[in-house]
Amino acid sequence: MSDQTNTTSNASTTSTNDAADSAGQTWVAVGPAGTVGSIGRTGGGFVVRLAARSEQSGEYPTLAVAKSALFAALGPGADYPEFHEH
């Protein structure tokens, strides 16, 4: 048996209050034809909604991944949209 001590670090964790404060942010995705979708921040990540669909997609860990998912969902030949925070 070895005597090992477990240590943890709080350096990379974020406060639950910080996550709650930022939940509710929205980014609107705008293409040449107008609004194509939106991204909403939740307490645990980001959700994507396309303008043409009523349901939301899964939850993504970062805004960059959510933007990529929204762009991919637009289909082949689509222009990369501009994202505006609201």
URLIN-V994608 format. One record per helix or strand. SS is the DSSP state (~ for helix, > for strand). FROM is the first residue (numbers start at 1). TO is the last residue. Records with the same first field share a line. If there is no record, write none. Layout:
SS: FROM-TO, FROM-TO
This chain:
~: 16-22, 63-73
>: 26-31, 34-41, 46-50, 56-60, 82-85
